[in-house]
Amino acid sequence: MKIAMIGTGYVGLVSGVCFSDFGHDVVCVDKDPSKIERLNAGDIVIYEPGLRDIMERSVKSGRLKFTTELKDAVLDADAVFIAVGTPTRRGDGHADVSYVMAAAKEIAQIAKDYLVVVTKSTVPVGTNRKVKEVIKETRPDLEFDVVSNPEFMREGAAIEDFMKPDRVVVGVESDRAAGVMSDIYRPLYLRDFPILRTDLESAEMIKYAANAFLATKITFINEIAALCEKTGADVKKVAHGMGLDGRIGNKFLHAGPGYGGSCFPKDTKALARIGQEHAVPMQITETVIKVNEEIKRRMIEKIRDLCDGSFRNKKIAVMGVTFKPNTDDMRDAPSLTIVPALVGGGANVHVVDPQGRNEGEELLPHVEWHLDAYECVKDSDLIVILTQWNEFRALDLSRLATSMKTAKMADLRNIYNRDDVFSAGFVEYESIGR
Ligand code: NAD
């Protein structure tokens, strides 16, 4: 199959690279010339484990190309995927679908023959129908179908998720387009991964409902963690005991500083807006959004307590600022709320993160960046662990403690054991829900 992929962000780039690995001819398009220039020079622009190898292989085989010219990609394509951003619209919390609509219009202006336009971006229910209208208005003569194919990949494990998905959702109205989609995903059909065919609206809703549910699960355990702290229970044991119940499952039950990232915050807000628009308030999701904000604020107070009530002139070493490990993505990371509060309170903040600096430097002004955790911690009053990168999981605690001014730790990801931390020489240790 010949595929055009519009948008070379986390989703577009990974999808384009993986489709070319399936054996399809893929042309990835982005309107950002610097991205395309870097991709053509072999630089993968985002940090995603495993992506570089497959990309190099596909480019070498001639199956994967990058361009800023939509025409080069669309004219030959059997399917054009739209994988552009749908960020939260300023002011009202709605998903901004203007990039999707603009891409749809551009595709319509160029296309010649029958084409399947596939929306991979996360879009509010009803958007694919609007995409259809826009294409029809722009090119009444064009034969085309619109397909909703939401993406469920996790950053940091995106290749694995794309190649071995729990399911692929295809919202489609014609058998002809369903045929094109099944040709595209044939390698997954052959390996028995479930491909779920639905209508357009259900496909769109599945994506929002799934993300809102996962955000709810995280927030639920975070709230339970707060209660554990007051009652003497240990949230790790509680989560383990809950997760063994097959109806609940053990995933997304790790207490932490609140969810962040490019999807959960914006998708929960968008679902709440969709509910309000249809006079069916999404009360659980609305509460989750509110509680998640409170959790981040609670983290700030936890850190303040460890600083004896004031951040002023305290040297605080922050480990990890990306919203989770194995990504360089900083969008809506809890660090963006917590670190500025420390800086604003007069702390001298030092940061170490294996991949966060590129994006983080602009987003987190007035902090000092380090490459090495031990360097970062030297002479500090407090360590705050915000992201559970592997390199922070097995640090030499005694070495850390002896190099600090006062050996205190706020372990907001529960990666250390209280006894180990104290026997290494720390004088204070706070974690979540324990
Ligand atoms: P992103 O912001 O990283 O990338 C979007 C890219 O699209 C940018 O490079 C931008 O320059 C490009 N673009 C915008 N308009 C264009 C146009 N008209 N022509 C060509 N290029 C254009 O976004 P992302 O994180 O990849 O997310 C894309 C969509 O996928 C969003 O709707 C998001 O909600 C959804 N999604 C994201 C993830 C994730 O983990 N990031 C997972 C599942 C779904």
Residues whose N, C-alpha, C, O or C-beta is under 5 A from the ligand:
A	BS01	NAD	I6 G7 T8 G9 Y10 V11 G12 V29 D30 K31 D32 A83 V84 G85 T86 Y99 A103 K120 S121 T122 E151 F152 M153 R154 E155 S262
